[in-house]
Amino acid sequence: MKIGQKSFSAIVMLFFLLLTVIVFSGPGPALAASAEEINIGVNGTLKRFTQEIAGGDEFLQKATGVLVFPSVIKAGIGVGGEYGEGALRVGGKTVEYYNTAASSIGFQLGAQSKSVVVVFLTPKALEGFRRSDGWKAGVDGSVALVKWGVGEDINTIDIKDPIVGFVFSNKGLMYNLTIEGSKFSKIVR
């Protein structure tokens, strides 16, 4: 039996849609990284943050909380999705573990990895995030991605937003990526 181009495309689209649903339906405890693995990744990401962002260490000290995802993997062929696990730190200590997930439809091919750091600058913003049952960026709270010039100290920028996000690729800090539409959910251990 010969399958036409349209039928083949529909089968491929259905396969990736099913794969996306399976991946984002929430991994069981057996699929989740261990707390130790997540914390090691978070430590490395925060170290990279303070090395790549002038004034990053002082900026993090002003934060009420910091949500860190060391590795968010995005993959797709037409239909795509992304997933990562991380930790929320308050006062420099991990208080909860989270996953992030998002899906998309459109022209996309391949896979990439990024690190995400979300900084809560006010107690109210952090409280709203922690009380939620599945917080979605851009819906439950706006996350401003900070842009500034090379060599500029982040503490010299007048940041008025209560939640600020930073996205890193293996090439460094990225200015054109977004986390809008990403859903953050608590991992129950």
N, C-alpha and C positions, 0 to 999 in steps of 0.2 A: 504494500500500500504506500503510495507516494503522498507526502504531506506538503501542502502548498506553503508559500512564504508567510501568508497571513496566519495560517493555522500554527505554523512553527513559532511565529512571534507571540501569538496568544498563549501557547504552551509555556514558552520561556517567561512571559510576564506573569502567568499564573504560578509558576514555580517560584519565582522570586518574591511574589506577594505572599505565598505560603511560607517561604523561608523567613520573611520579615515578621510575619505574625508569630511564628514559632520563637524566633530570637527575642522579640519584644514582649512576649506574653509574661515575662518575668522568670528569670532563672531560679531554679530550686537551689537550696543550700549546697548541693553537690557541685553545681556549676560555678558558684561564687568563689572569688579568690579568698584566701584566708585573711584574717585581720592583719597578721604580720606582713603578708605580701603587699597589702594595700598601704600599710603604714610606711614600708620601705620605699614604695613608689612615691607617696606623698612627700616624704622627707627629701627625696631627690628632686622632685618638681619644685618644692619651695626653695631649695638651694639654687636651682637654676633660675628661678624667679628673681631672687636677690642678686644673683650675679649679672643677669641680663638687663635688669631695670635699675637705673640709677636711683638711689633712694628707696629701693624696694623694701629693704629691711625695716626702715623707719615707718614706711607706709603700712606694712603689715602690723606693726605694733599699735597703730591707731584703730585697727579693725576690731569689730565686736566678734566676728567669726569669719573663718576662711574655709570655703568648700573647694577641695582639690581633687581633680581627676587626672591621675598621671598618664593614662592612655585611653583615649576614646577612639575606637576604630570605626571608620566609615567605609562602607563598601557598597557597590551596586552596579547593575547593568540595567539602566532604565528606571527600575525601582531600586531604591537604596535604603540603607538604614545605618544607624550608628549606635554603639553601646560602649559604656565604660563604667568602671567602679572606682569609688573614691571615698574620702572621709571628710567630715566636718570637724574643724578644730576650733575650739574656743579657749582662749587663754593659753594657747600653745599645746593643748592636749586634745587628743581625739575623743569626741563625745558620741558620734554616731557615724554609721557607714551608709553610703548612698550609691545608687546606680543612676546613670543617665541614659536615656534612649530617645531616638528621634527617627522618623522615616521620611522619605521624600520620593517624589515621582518627577521625572524629567530627564534631560540629557545628562547622563553620568555613566562613567565606565571606569572601573578600577577600584583601588582601595588606598586609604591613607590613615595615618595616625596623628592625633593631636593631643596636647595636654591642655586642660582647662582649669583656671583658677578663678573662683568667684568670691569676691570680697564684700562682706556685709559691713557697712560703715556705721549703721545705727542699730541700737537694740530692737527697735520696732521692726525693722526689715528682717533681722535675724529671727525674731519671735514669730513673725508671720510665716517665714519659711519653715521653721521647725514644727509649727502647729499644723501645717498642711498635710494632706494625705495625697501626695503626688503633686508637686509644685511644677508648673510649666512656665518657662521663661517667655516673657512677652504677653502672657495671659494673667498669671497670678502675681507677677512682678516684672518690672522692666529692668533689664540688665544693660548698663551702658558699657560699651567697649571703649576703653580709653585710647586715644591716639595722641602721640606727642613726637617731637623730633629726637633724632639720635643724640645722645649725650645730655639731653634735658633731664633734670631730676623730677621724678613724679610728684614730689612734695611741693613743687613750685606751681603745679597746675591746680586751678580752682575747681575741684570736683564737688558738684552739688548733688549728684545722684547717690541714693542710699545703698545701691548695689552696683558694683563695678566688676566687669569680667575681663579676663586676659586669656588669649588663645595662643598656644605655641605649637609650631611644627618642628620637625627635626632641623629646620633652617633658622629657627629663632622665633621671636614674637611676630605674630601675624596680625595685620591691621584690617584685612578685608574679610575675615571669617566671622560668622555669627553663631550665636547659640540660641537665638529666638526659635521657639517651637520645641526646644529640648525639654524633656520631662525628667524631673529629679524625684526619685522615690527612695524611701528609707529601706535599707536591707535589714531584715529581721534575722538576728543570729540566735 
